[in-house]
Amino acid sequence: MSLNELTGKTIGCAIEVHKALGPGLLESTYEQCLCQELSLARIPFKVQWPLPVTYKGIRLDCGYRVDIFVDER
């Protein structure tokens, strides 16, 4: 799937979650619902994926995490 197709489908999933839930809930709720929509759309993803930082050539684990890492991109 091209990056444009993946982006369109991912945004479509996010819009579906927003339409179903509306505003005002905790981020964790939207995250779990978006993961469900991505699964239904058969889009591969990882949740809370660790993201190390490289500083002056040294890899540091600073505790950063990507909320949802979609299709290894």
N, CA, C and O atoms as a Tripos MOL2 file, in Angstrom:
@<TRIPOS>MOLECULE
protein
  292   291    73     0     0
PROTEIN
NO_CHARGES

@<TRIPOS>ATOM
      1 N           0.8510   -1.1720    0.0000 N.3       1 MET1
      2 CA          0.0000    0.0000    0.0000 C.3       1 MET1
      3 C           0.9010    1.2400    0.0000 C.2       1 MET1
      4 O           1.8860    1.3040    0.7360 O.2       1 MET1
      5 N           0.5540    2.2090   -0.8240 N.am      2 SER2
      6 CA          1.3550    3.4340   -0.8840 C.3       2 SER2
      7 C           1.1560    4.2500    0.3970 C.2       2 SER2
      8 O           0.1930    4.0510    1.1380 O.2       2 SER2
      9 N           2.0760    5.1570    0.6300 N.am      3 LEU3
     10 CA          1.9890    6.0080    1.8160 C.3       3 LEU3
     11 C           0.7010    6.8350    1.7890 C.2       3 LEU3
     12 O           0.0660    7.0190    2.8270 O.2       3 LEU3
     13 N           0.3100    7.3360    0.6080 N.am      4 ASN4
     14 CA         -0.9270    8.1190    0.5080 C.3       4 ASN4
     15 C          -2.1520    7.2810    0.8280 C.2       4 ASN4
     16 O          -3.0680    7.7590    1.4970 O.2       4 ASN4
     17 N          -2.1850    6.0320    0.3580 N.am      5 GLU5
     18 CA         -3.3070    5.1370    0.6630 C.3       5 GLU5
     19 C          -3.3520    4.8250    2.1550 C.2       5 GLU5
     20 O          -4.4190    4.8480    2.7690 O.2       5 GLU5
     21 N          -2.1940    4.5360    2.7310 N.am      6 LEU6
     22 CA         -2.1190    4.2370    4.1510 C.3       6 LEU6
     23 C          -2.5730    5.4310    4.9840 C.2       6 LEU6
     24 O          -3.3190    5.2750    5.9510 O.2       6 LEU6
     25 N          -2.1220    6.6170    4.6070 N.am      7 THR7
     26 CA         -2.5090    7.8300    5.3240 C.3       7 THR7
     27 C          -4.0150    8.0420    5.2490 C.2       7 THR7
     28 O          -4.6530    8.3410    6.2580 O.2       7 THR7
     29 N          -4.5820    7.8900    4.0620 N.am      8 GLY8
     30 CA         -6.0240    8.0670    3.8950 C.3       8 GLY8
     31 C          -6.8240    7.0830    4.7230 C.2       8 GLY8
     32 O          -7.8170    7.4610    5.3460 O.2       8 GLY8
     33 N          -6.4090    5.8300    4.7400 N.am      9 LYS9
     34 CA         -7.1330    4.8090    5.5080 C.3       9 LYS9
     35 C          -6.9930    5.0510    7.0070 C.2       9 LYS9
     36 O          -7.9510    4.8750    7.7600 O.2       9 LYS9
     37 N          -5.8050    5.4510    7.4380 N.am     10 THR10
     38 CA         -5.5730    5.7120    8.8570 C.3      10 THR10
     39 C          -6.4010    6.9040    9.3230 C.2      10 THR10
     40 O          -7.0220    6.8520   10.3850 O.2      10 THR10
     41 N          -6.4140    7.9610    8.5470 N.am     11 ILE11
     42 CA         -7.2340    9.1330    8.8860 C.3      11 ILE11
     43 C          -8.7090    8.7550    8.8980 C.2      11 ILE11
     44 O          -9.4610    9.2090    9.7610 O.2      11 ILE11
     45 N          -9.1260    7.9240    7.9420 N.am     12 GLY12
     46 CA        -10.5100    7.4560    7.9150 C.3      12 GLY12
     47 C         -10.8750    6.7110    9.1920 C.2      12 GLY12
     48 O         -11.9750    6.8800    9.7170 O.2      12 GLY12
     49 N          -9.9630    5.8910    9.6900 N.am     13 CYS13
     50 CA        -10.1990    5.1790   10.9500 C.3      13 CYS13
     51 C         -10.3320    6.1580   12.1110 C.2      13 CYS13
     52 O         -11.2050    6.0000   12.9650 O.2      13 CYS13
     53 N          -9.4740    7.1610   12.1410 N.am     14 ALA14
     54 CA         -9.5290    8.1600   13.2080 C.3      14 ALA14
     55 C         -10.8370    8.9480   13.1600 C.2      14 ALA14
     56 O         -11.4310    9.2310   14.2000 O.2      14 ALA14
     57 N         -11.2770    9.2940   11.9770 N.am     15 ILE15
     58 CA        -12.5440   10.0220   11.8290 C.3      15 ILE15
     59 C         -13.7040    9.1470   12.2950 C.2      15 ILE15
     60 O         -14.6320    9.6430   12.9340 O.2      15 ILE15
     61 N         -13.6620    7.8660   11.9870 N.am     16 GLU16
     62 CA        -14.7110    6.9450   12.4260 C.3      16 GLU16
     63 C         -14.7930    6.9030   13.9530 C.2      16 GLU16
     64 O         -15.8860    6.9130   14.5200 O.2      16 GLU16
     65 N         -13.6500    6.8560   14.6050 N.am     17 VAL17
     66 CA        -13.6280    6.8710   16.0730 C.3      17 VAL17
     67 C         -14.2110    8.1720   16.5910 C.2      17 VAL17
     68 O         -15.0220    8.1630   17.5160 O.2      17 VAL17
     69 N         -13.8090    9.2870   16.0070 N.am     18 HIS18
     70 CA        -14.3090   10.5860   16.4610 C.3      18 HIS18
     71 C         -15.8230   10.7000   16.2620 C.2      18 HIS18
     72 O         -16.5290   11.2250   17.1220 O.2      18 HIS18
     73 N         -16.3120   10.2070   15.1310 N.am     19 LYS19
     74 CA        -17.7600   10.2540   14.8740 C.3      19 LYS19
     75 C         -18.5180    9.4050   15.8970 C.2      19 LYS19
     76 O         -19.5940    9.7920   16.3530 O.2      19 LYS19
     77 N         -17.9630    8.2620   16.2510 N.am     20 ALA20
     78 CA        -18.6440    7.3550   17.1770 C.3      20 ALA20
     79 C         -18.5930    7.8490   18.6260 C.2      20 ALA20
     80 O         -19.5630    7.6890   19.3670 O.2      20 ALA20
     81 N         -17.4710    8.4470   19.0320 N.am     21 LEU21
     82 CA        -17.2930    8.8170   20.4350 C.3      21 LEU21
     83 C         -17.4800   10.2980   20.7300 C.2      21 LEU21
     84 O         -17.8770   10.6700   21.8340 O.2      21 LEU21
     85 N         -17.1940   11.1460   19.7380 N.am     22 GLY22
     86 CA        -17.2370   12.5820   20.0030 C.3      22 GLY22
     87 C         -16.0500   13.0160   20.8480 C.2      22 GLY22
     88 O         -15.1610   12.2150   21.1370 O.2      22 GLY22
     89 N         -16.0360   14.2840   21.2440 N.am     23 PRO23
     90 CA        -14.9180   14.8270   22.0140 C.3      23 PRO23
     91 C         -15.0790   14.5790   23.5180 C.2      23 PRO23
     92 O         -16.1500   14.2090   23.9970 O.2      23 PRO23
     93 N         -13.9750   14.7960   24.2420 N.am     24 GLY24
     94 CA        -14.0470   14.8680   25.6900 C.3      24 GLY24
     95 C         -13.6260   13.6470   26.4780 C.2      24 GLY24
     96 O         -13.6640   13.6820   27.7070 O.2      24 GLY24
     97 N         -13.2280   12.5740   25.8270 N.am     25 LEU25
     98 CA        -12.8210   11.3780   26.5580 C.3      25 LEU25
     99 C         -11.3090   11.3570   26.7580 C.2      25 LEU25
    100 O         -10.5890   12.1790   26.1900 O.2      25 LEU25
    101 N         -10.8430   10.4280   27.5540 N.am     26 LEU26
    102 CA         -9.4090   10.2970   27.7770 C.3      26 LEU26
    103 C          -8.7070    9.8030   26.5120 C.2      26 LEU26
    104 O          -9.2820    9.0710   25.7070 O.2      26 LEU26
    105 N          -7.4580   10.2220   26.3600 N.am     27 GLU27
    106 CA         -6.6650    9.8120   25.1940 C.3      27 GLU27
    107 C          -6.5810    8.2950   25.0920 C.2      27 GLU27
    108 O          -6.6220    7.7390   23.9950 O.2      27 GLU27
    109 N          -6.4630    7.6260   26.2380 N.am     28 SER28
    110 CA         -6.3380    6.1680   26.2230 C.3      28 SER28
    111 C          -7.5680    5.4980   25.6080 C.2      28 SER28
    112 O          -7.4480    4.4490   24.9740 O.2      28 SER28
    113 N          -8.7330    6.0860   25.7860 N.am     29 THR29
    114 CA         -9.9520    5.5430   25.1910 C.3      29 THR29
    115 C          -9.9020    5.6550   23.6760 C.2      29 THR29
    116 O         -10.1950    4.6920   22.9680 O.2      29 THR29
    117 N          -9.5350    6.8220   23.1800 N.am     30 TYR30
    118 CA         -9.4290    7.0140   21.7280 C.3      30 TYR30
    119 C          -8.3610    6.0950   21.1460 C.2      30 TYR30
    120 O          -8.5410    5.5380   20.0630 O.2      30 TYR30
    121 N          -7.2580    5.9350   21.8590 N.am     31 GLU31
    122 CA         -6.1750    5.0760   21.3760 C.3      31 GLU31
    123 C          -6.6650    3.6430   21.1900 C.2      31 GLU31
    124 O          -6.4230    3.0310   20.1500 O.2      31 GLU31
    125 N          -7.3510    3.1110   22.1930 N.am     32 GLN32
    126 CA         -7.8410    1.7340   22.1000 C.3      32 GLN32
    127 C          -8.8840    1.5750   20.9900 C.2      32 GLN32
    128 O          -8.8950    0.5680   20.2830 O.2      32 GLN32
    129 N          -9.7460    2.5600   20.8430 N.am     33 CYS33
    130 CA        -10.7580    2.4950   19.7820 C.3      33 CYS33
    131 C         -10.1240    2.6090   18.4000 C.2      33 CYS33
    132 O         -10.5490    1.9350   17.4610 O.2      33 CYS33
    133 N          -9.1110    3.4580   18.2740 N.am     34 LEU34
    134 CA         -8.4100    3.5720   16.9950 C.3      34 LEU34
    135 C          -7.6970    2.2620   16.6650 C.2      34 LEU34
    136 O          -7.6730    1.8470   15.5060 O.2      34 LEU34
    137 N          -7.1290    1.6190   17.6510 N.am     35 CYS35
    138 CA         -6.4970    0.3180   17.4160 C.3      35 CYS35
    139 C          -7.5210   -0.6910   16.9140 C.2      35 CYS35
    140 O          -7.2180   -1.5010   16.0380 O.2      35 CYS35
    141 N          -8.7270   -0.6480   17.4610 N.am     36 GLN36
    142 CA         -9.7830   -1.5430   16.9930 C.3      36 GLN36
    143 C         -10.1320   -1.2560   15.5310 C.2      36 GLN36
    144 O         -10.2880   -2.1830   14.7360 O.2      36 GLN36
    145 N         -10.2540    0.0200   15.1780 N.am     37 GLU37
    146 CA        -10.5620    0.3910   13.7920 C.3      37 GLU37
    147 C          -9.4410   -0.0140   12.8430 C.2      37 GLU37
    148 O          -9.7010   -0.4940   11.7400 O.2      37 GLU37
    149 N          -8.1990    0.1770   13.2660 N.am     38 LEU38
    150 CA         -7.0640   -0.2360   12.4310 C.3      38 LEU38
    151 C          -7.0770   -1.7480   12.2180 C.2      38 LEU38
    152 O          -6.7820   -2.2270   11.1230 O.2      38 LEU38
    153 N          -7.4180   -2.4930   13.2590 N.am     39 SER39
    154 CA         -7.5220   -3.9560   13.1330 C.3      39 SER39
    155 C          -8.6090   -4.3360   12.1440 C.2      39 SER39
    156 O          -8.4050   -5.1970   11.2880 O.2      39 SER39
    157 N          -9.7630   -3.6960   12.2610 N.am     40 LEU40
    158 CA        -10.8650   -3.9850   11.3430 C.3      40 LEU40
    159 C         -10.4910   -3.6740    9.8970 C.2      40 LEU40
    160 O         -10.9400   -4.3500    8.9720 O.2      40 LEU40
    161 N          -9.6630   -2.6430    9.7130 N.am     41 ALA41
    162 CA         -9.2250   -2.2430    8.3770 C.3      41 ALA41
    163 C          -8.0070   -3.0590    7.9160 C.2      41 ALA41
    164 O          -7.4890   -2.8440    6.8200 O.2      41 ALA41
    165 N          -7.5640   -3.9820    8.7480 N.am     42 ARG42
    166 CA         -6.3980   -4.8280    8.4550 C.3      42 ARG42
    167 C          -5.1360   -4.0050    8.1830 C.2      42 ARG42
    168 O          -4.3450   -4.3190    7.2940 O.2      42 ARG42
    169 N          -4.9750   -2.9570    8.9650 N.am     43 ILE43
    170 CA         -3.7800   -2.1200    8.8900 C.3      43 ILE43
    171 C          -2.8820   -2.5200   10.0630 C.2      43 ILE43
    172 O          -3.2950   -2.4120   11.2170 O.2      43 ILE43
    173 N          -1.6620   -2.9780    9.7830 N.am     44 PRO44
    174 CA         -0.7790   -3.3860   10.8790 C.3      44 PRO44
    175 C          -0.3200   -2.1800   11.7000 C.2      44 PRO44
    176 O          -0.0930   -1.0950   11.1650 O.2      44 PRO44
    177 N          -0.1900   -2.3950   13.0100 N.am     45 PHE45
    178 CA          0.2300   -1.3050   13.8950 C.3      45 PHE45
    179 C           0.8410   -1.8840   15.1590 C.2      45 PHE45
    180 O           0.6750   -3.0640   15.4690 O.2      45 PHE45
    181 N           1.5480   -1.0330   15.8760 N.am     46 LYS46
    182 CA          2.0900   -1.3610   17.1980 C.3      46 LYS46
    183 C           1.6830   -0.2270   18.1340 C.2      46 LYS46
    184 O           1.6610    0.9390   17.7390 O.2      46 LYS46
    185 N           1.3680   -0.5770   19.3570 N.am     47 VAL47
    186 CA          0.9070    0.4160   20.3360 C.3      47 VAL47
    187 C           2.0100    0.6760   21.3570 C.2      47 VAL47
    188 O           2.6730   -0.2530   21.8200 O.2      47 VAL47
    189 N           2.2000    1.9520   21.7020 N.am     48 GLN48
    190 CA          3.1840    2.3740   22.7010 C.3      48 GLN48
    191 C           4.5710    1.7990   22.3780 C.2      48 GLN48
    192 O           5.2350    1.2100   23.2310 O.2      48 GLN48
    193 N           4.9770    1.9880   21.1390 N.am     49 TRP49
    194 CA          6.2480    1.4680   20.6470 C.3      49 TRP49
    195 C           7.3980    2.3290   21.1660 C.2      49 TRP49
    196 O           7.3520    3.5480   21.0060 O.2      49 TRP49
    197 N           8.4330    1.7390   21.7870 N.am     50 PRO50
    198 CA          9.5410    2.5380   22.3260 C.3      50 PRO50
    199 C          10.3090    3.2670   21.2260 C.2      50 PRO50
    200 O          10.5380    2.7230   20.1460 O.2      50 PRO50
    201 N          10.6970    4.4910   21.5140 N.am     51 LEU51
    202 CA         11.4300    5.3220   20.5590 C.3      51 LEU51
    203 C          12.6910    5.8570   21.2380 C.2      51 LEU51
    204 O          12.6220    6.8270   21.9940 O.2      51 LEU51
    205 N          13.8270    5.2390   20.9760 N.am     52 PRO52
    206 CA         15.0620    5.7390   21.5800 C.3      52 PRO52
    207 C          15.4970    7.0500   20.9120 C.2      52 PRO52
    208 O          15.0970    7.3640   19.7910 O.2      52 PRO52
    209 N          16.3110    7.7840   21.6230 N.am     53 VAL53
    210 CA         16.8620    9.0370   21.1080 C.3      53 VAL53
    211 C          18.3580    8.8350   20.9220 C.2      53 VAL53
    212 O          19.0240    8.2730   21.7910 O.2      53 VAL53
    213 N          18.8910    9.2950   19.7850 N.am     54 THR54
    214 CA         20.3330    9.2610   19.5780 C.3      54 THR54
    215 C          20.8790   10.6610   19.7960 C.2      54 THR54
    216 O          20.4860   11.6060   19.1130 O.2      54 THR54
    217 N          21.7900   10.7850   20.7580 N.am     55 TYR55
    218 CA         22.3850   12.0670   21.0950 C.3      55 TYR55
    219 C          23.8930   11.9500   20.9690 C.2      55 TYR55
    220 O          24.5320   11.1940   21.7000 O.2      55 TYR55
    221 N          24.4530   12.7030   20.0390 N.am     56 LYS56
    222 CA         25.8980   12.6990   19.7880 C.3      56 LYS56
    223 C          26.4200   11.2760   19.6060 C.2      56 LYS56
    224 O          27.4600   10.8910   20.1400 O.2      56 LYS56
    225 N          25.6550   10.5170   18.8290 N.am     57 GLY57
    226 CA         26.0660    9.1670   18.4910 C.3      57 GLY57
    227 C          25.7840    8.1180   19.5570 C.2      57 GLY57
    228 O          26.1110    6.9460   19.3680 O.2      57 GLY57
    229 N          25.1880    8.5150   20.6610 N.am     58 ILE58
    230 CA         24.8800    7.5780   21.7380 C.3      58 ILE58
    231 C          23.3790    7.3660   21.7960 C.2      58 ILE58
    232 O          22.6040    8.3210   21.8370 O.2      58 ILE58
    233 N          22.9770    6.0960   21.8000 N.am     59 ARG59
    234 CA         21.5520    5.7750   21.8620 C.3      59 ARG59
    235 C          21.0910    5.8290   23.3190 C.2      59 ARG59
    236 O          21.6430    5.1490   24.1840 O.2      59 ARG59
    237 N          20.0750    6.6450   23.5720 N.am     60 LEU60
    238 CA         19.5300    6.8160   24.9150 C.3      60 LEU60
    239 C          18.0880    6.3330   24.9470 C.2      60 LEU60
    240 O          17.3030    6.6370   24.0490 O.2      60 LEU60
    241 N          17.7480    5.5870   25.9730 N.am     61 ASP61
    242 CA         16.3560    5.1950   26.1580 C.3      61 ASP61
    243 C          15.7540    6.1840   27.1550 C.2      61 ASP61
    244 O          15.8920    6.0320   28.3690 O.2      61 ASP61
    245 N          15.0910    7.1880   26.6150 N.am     62 CYS62
    246 CA         14.5510    8.2720   27.4340 C.3      62 CYS62
    247 C          13.0960    8.0430   27.8290 C.2      62 CYS62
    248 O          12.4660    8.9130   28.4290 O.2      62 CYS62
    249 N          12.5780    6.8940   27.4970 N.am     63 GLY63
    250 CA         11.1950    6.6190   27.8580 C.3      63 GLY63
    251 C          10.1860    7.1510   26.8630 C.2      63 GLY63
    252 O           8.9860    7.1370   27.1390 O.2      63 GLY63
    253 N          10.6450    7.6250   25.7020 N.am     64 TYR64
    254 CA          9.6990    8.0680   24.6850 C.3      64 TYR64
    255 C           8.9840    6.8630   24.0910 C.2      64 TYR64
    256 O           9.5720    5.7930   23.9360 O.2      64 TYR64
    257 N           7.7260    7.0450   23.7640 N.am     65 ARG65
    258 CA          6.9480    5.9860   23.1300 C.3      65 ARG65
    259 C           6.0670    6.6020   22.0450 C.2      65 ARG65
    260 O           5.4630    7.6580   22.2340 O.2      65 ARG65
    261 N           6.0100    5.9220   20.9160 N.am     66 VAL66
    262 CA          5.1040    6.3160   19.8390 C.3      66 VAL66
    263 C           3.7340    5.7640   20.2190 C.2      66 VAL66
    264 O           3.6060    4.5700   20.4920 O.2      66 VAL66
    265 N           2.7130    6.6100   20.2400 N.am     67 ASP67
    266 CA          1.3780    6.1430   20.6270 C.3      67 ASP67
    267 C           0.9390    4.9700   19.7670 C.2      67 ASP67
    268 O           0.6330    3.8950   20.2820 O.2      67 ASP67
    269 N           0.9080    5.1790   18.4630 N.am     68 ILE68
    270 CA          0.5410    4.1160   17.5340 C.3      68 ILE68
    271 C           1.4700    4.2020   16.3310 C.2      68 ILE68
    272 O           1.5070    5.2190   15.6380 O.2      68 ILE68
    273 N           2.2150    3.1400   16.0870 N.am     69 PHE69
    274 CA          3.1810    3.0490   14.9890 C.3      69 PHE69
    275 C           2.5130    2.2360   13.8860 C.2      69 PHE69
    276 O           2.3450    1.0250   14.0240 O.2      69 PHE69
    277 N           2.1360    2.8850   12.8050 N.am     70 VAL70
    278 CA          1.3030    2.2640   11.7650 C.3      70 VAL70
    279 C           2.1630    1.7190   10.6230 C.2      70 VAL70
    280 O           2.9360    2.4520   10.0050 O.2      70 VAL70
    281 N           2.0140    0.4360   10.3610 N.am     71 ASP71
    282 CA          2.6340   -0.2330    9.2040 C.3      71 ASP71
    283 C           4.1310    0.0340    9.0800 C.2      71 ASP71
    284 O           4.6480    0.2590    7.9860 O.2      71 ASP71
    285 N           4.8220    0.0040   10.2310 N.am     72 GLU72
    286 CA          6.2820    0.1970   10.2580 C.3      72 GLU72
    287 C           6.7270    1.5340    9.6510 C.2      72 GLU72
    288 O           7.8690    1.6740    9.2150 O.2      72 GLU72
    289 N           5.8180    2.5110    9.6290 N.am     73 ARG73
    290 CA          6.1840    3.8150    9.0520 C.3      73 ARG73
    291 C           5.9980    4.8680   10.1070 C.2      73 ARG73
    292 O           6.2450    6.0470    9.8530 O.2      73 ARG73
@<TRIPOS>BOND
     1     1     2 1
     2     2     3 1
     3     3     4 2
     4     3     5 am
     5     5     6 1
     6     6     7 1
     7     7     8 2
     8     7     9 am
     9     9    10 1
    10    10    11 1
    11    11    12 2
    12    11    13 am
    13    13    14 1
    14    14    15 1
    15    15    16 2
    16    15    17 am
    17    17    18 1
    18    18    19 1
    19    19    20 2
    20    19    21 am
    21    21    22 1
    22    22    23 1
    23    23    24 2
    24    23    25 am
    25    25    26 1
    26    26    27 1
    27    27    28 2
    28    27    29 am
    29    29    30 1
    30    30    31 1
    31    31    32 2
    32    31    33 am
    33    33    34 1
    34    34    35 1
    35    35    36 2
    36    35    37 am
    37    37    38 1
    38    38    39 1
    39    39    40 2
    40    39    41 am
    41    41    42 1
    42    42    43 1
    43    43    44 2
    44    43    45 am
    45    45    46 1
    46    46    47 1
    47    47    48 2
    48    47    49 am
    49    49    50 1
    50    50    51 1
    51    51    52 2
    52    51    53 am
    53    53    54 1
    54    54    55 1
    55    55    56 2
    56    55    57 am
    57    57    58 1
    58    58    59 1
    59    59    60 2
    60    59    61 am
    61    61    62 1
    62    62    63 1
    63    63    64 2
    64    63    65 am
    65    65    66 1
    66    66    67 1
    67    67    68 2
    68    67    69 am
    69    69    70 1
    70    70    71 1
    71    71    72 2
    72    71    73 am
    73    73    74 1
    74    74    75 1
    75    75    76 2
    76    75    77 am
    77    77    78 1
    78    78    79 1
    79    79    80 2
    80    79    81 am
    81    81    82 1
    82    82    83 1
    83    83    84 2
    84    83    85 am
    85    85    86 1
    86    86    87 1
    87    87    88 2
    88    87    89 am
    89    89    90 1
    90    90    91 1
    91    91    92 2
    92    91    93 am
    93    93    94 1
    94    94    95 1
    95    95    96 2
    96    95    97 am
    97    97    98 1
    98    98    99 1
    99    99   100 2
   100    99   101 am
   101   101   102 1
   102   102   103 1
   103   103   104 2
   104   103   105 am
   105   105   106 1
   106   106   107 1
   107   107   108 2
   108   107   109 am
   109   109   110 1
   110   110   111 1
   111   111   112 2
   112   111   113 am
   113   113   114 1
   114   114   115 1
   115   115   116 2
   116   115   117 am
   117   117   118 1
   118   118   119 1
   119   119   120 2
   120   119   121 am
   121   121   122 1
   122   122   123 1
   123   123   124 2
   124   123   125 am
   125   125   126 1
   126   126   127 1
   127   127   128 2
   128   127   129 am
   129   129   130 1
   130   130   131 1
   131   131   132 2
   132   131   133 am
   133   133   134 1
   134   134   135 1
   135   135   136 2
   136   135   137 am
   137   137   138 1
   138   138   139 1
   139   139   140 2
   140   139   141 am
   141   141   142 1
   142   142   143 1
   143   143   144 2
   144   143   145 am
   145   145   146 1
   146   146   147 1
   147   147   148 2
   148   147   149 am
   149   149   150 1
   150   150   151 1
   151   151   152 2
   152   151   153 am
   153   153   154 1
   154   154   155 1
   155   155   156 2
   156   155   157 am
   157   157   158 1
   158   158   159 1
   159   159   160 2
   160   159   161 am
   161   161   162 1
   162   162   163 1
   163   163   164 2
   164   163   165 am
   165   165   166 1
   166   166   167 1
   167   167   168 2
   168   167   169 am
   169   169   170 1
   170   170   171 1
   171   171   172 2
   172   171   173 am
   173   173   174 1
   174   174   175 1
   175   175   176 2
   176   175   177 am
   177   177   178 1
   178   178   179 1
   179   179   180 2
   180   179   181 am
   181   181   182 1
   182   182   183 1
   183   183   184 2
   184   183   185 am
   185   185   186 1
   186   186   187 1
   187   187   188 2
   188   187   189 am
   189   189   190 1
   190   190   191 1
   191   191   192 2
   192   191   193 am
   193   193   194 1
   194   194   195 1
   195   195   196 2
   196   195   197 am
   197   197   198 1
   198   198   199 1
   199   199   200 2
   200   199   201 am
   201   201   202 1
   202   202   203 1
   203   203   204 2
   204   203   205 am
   205   205   206 1
   206   206   207 1
   207   207   208 2
   208   207   209 am
   209   209   210 1
   210   210   211 1
   211   211   212 2
   212   211   213 am
   213   213   214 1
   214   214   215 1
   215   215   216 2
   216   215   217 am
   217   217   218 1
   218   218   219 1
   219   219   220 2
   220   219   221 am
   221   221   222 1
   222   222   223 1
   223   223   224 2
   224   223   225 am
   225   225   226 1
   226   226   227 1
   227   227   228 2
   228   227   229 am
   229   229   230 1
   230   230   231 1
   231   231   232 2
   232   231   233 am
   233   233   234 1
   234   234   235 1
   235   235   236 2
   236   235   237 am
   237   237   238 1
   238   238   239 1
   239   239   240 2
   240   239   241 am
   241   241   242 1
   242   242   243 1
   243   243   244 2
   244   243   245 am
   245   245   246 1
   246   246   247 1
   247   247   248 2
   248   247   249 am
   249   249   250 1
   250   250   251 1
   251   251   252 2
   252   251   253 am
   253   253   254 1
   254   254   255 1
   255   255   256 2
   256   255   257 am
   257   257   258 1
   258   258   259 1
   259   259   260 2
   260   259   261 am
   261   261   262 1
   262   262   263 1
   263   263   264 2
   264   263   265 am
   265   265   266 1
   266   266   267 1
   267   267   268 2
   268   267   269 am
   269   269   270 1
   270   270   271 1
   271   271   272 2
   272   271   273 am
   273   273   274 1
   274   274   275 1
   275   275   276 2
   276   275   277 am
   277   277   278 1
   278   278   279 1
   279   279   280 2
   280   279   281 am
   281   281   282 1
   282   282   283 1
   283   283   284 2
   284   283   285 am
   285   285   286 1
   286   286   287 1
   287   287   288 2
   288   287   289 am
   289   289   290 1
   290   290   291 1
   291   291   292 2
@<TRIPOS>SUBSTRUCTURE
     1 MET1         2 RESIDUE 1 A MET
     2 SER2         6 RESIDUE 1 A SER
     3 LEU3        10 RESIDUE 1 A LEU
     4 ASN4        14 RESIDUE 1 A ASN
     5 GLU5        18 RESIDUE 1 A GLU
     6 LEU6        22 RESIDUE 1 A LEU
     7 THR7        26 RESIDUE 1 A THR
     8 GLY8        30 RESIDUE 1 A GLY
     9 LYS9        34 RESIDUE 1 A LYS
    10 THR10       38 RESIDUE 1 A THR
    11 ILE11       42 RESIDUE 1 A ILE
    12 GLY12       46 RESIDUE 1 A GLY
    13 CYS13       50 RESIDUE 1 A CYS
    14 ALA14       54 RESIDUE 1 A ALA
    15 ILE15       58 RESIDUE 1 A ILE
    16 GLU16       62 RESIDUE 1 A GLU
    17 VAL17       66 RESIDUE 1 A VAL
    18 HIS18       70 RESIDUE 1 A HIS
    19 LYS19       74 RESIDUE 1 A LYS
    20 ALA20       78 RESIDUE 1 A ALA
    21 LEU21       82 RESIDUE 1 A LEU
    22 GLY22       86 RESIDUE 1 A GLY
    23 PRO23       90 RESIDUE 1 A PRO
    24 GLY24       94 RESIDUE 1 A GLY
    25 LEU25       98 RESIDUE 1 A LEU
    26 LEU26      102 RESIDUE 1 A LEU
    27 GLU27      106 RESIDUE 1 A GLU
    28 SER28      110 RESIDUE 1 A SER
    29 THR29      114 RESIDUE 1 A THR
    30 TYR30      118 RESIDUE 1 A TYR
    31 GLU31      122 RESIDUE 1 A GLU
    32 GLN32      126 RESIDUE 1 A GLN
    33 CYS33      130 RESIDUE 1 A CYS
    34 LEU34      134 RESIDUE 1 A LEU
    35 CYS35      138 RESIDUE 1 A CYS
    36 GLN36      142 RESIDUE 1 A GLN
    37 GLU37      146 RESIDUE 1 A GLU
    38 LEU38      150 RESIDUE 1 A LEU
    39 SER39      154 RESIDUE 1 A SER
    40 LEU40      158 RESIDUE 1 A LEU
    41 ALA41      162 RESIDUE 1 A ALA
    42 ARG42      166 RESIDUE 1 A ARG
    43 ILE43      170 RESIDUE 1 A ILE
    44 PRO44      174 RESIDUE 1 A PRO
    45 PHE45      178 RESIDUE 1 A PHE
    46 LYS46      182 RESIDUE 1 A LYS
    47 VAL47      186 RESIDUE 1 A VAL
    48 GLN48      190 RESIDUE 1 A GLN
    49 TRP49      194 RESIDUE 1 A TRP
    50 PRO50      198 RESIDUE 1 A PRO
    51 LEU51      202 RESIDUE 1 A LEU
    52 PRO52      206 RESIDUE 1 A PRO
    53 VAL53      210 RESIDUE 1 A VAL
    54 THR54      214 RESIDUE 1 A THR
    55 TYR55      218 RESIDUE 1 A TYR
    56 LYS56      222 RESIDUE 1 A LYS
    57 GLY57      226 RESIDUE 1 A GLY
    58 ILE58      230 RESIDUE 1 A ILE
    59 ARG59      234 RESIDUE 1 A ARG
    60 LEU60      238 RESIDUE 1 A LEU
    61 ASP61      242 RESIDUE 1 A ASP
    62 CYS62      246 RESIDUE 1 A CYS
    63 GLY63      250 RESIDUE 1 A GLY
    64 TYR64      254 RESIDUE 1 A TYR
    65 ARG65      258 RESIDUE 1 A ARG
    66 VAL66      262 RESIDUE 1 A VAL
    67 ASP67      266 RESIDUE 1 A ASP
    68 ILE68      270 RESIDUE 1 A ILE
    69 PHE69      274 RESIDUE 1 A PHE
    70 VAL70      278 RESIDUE 1 A VAL
    71 ASP71      282 RESIDUE 1 A ASP
    72 GLU72      286 RESIDUE 1 A GLU
    73 ARG73      290 RESIDUE 1 A ARG
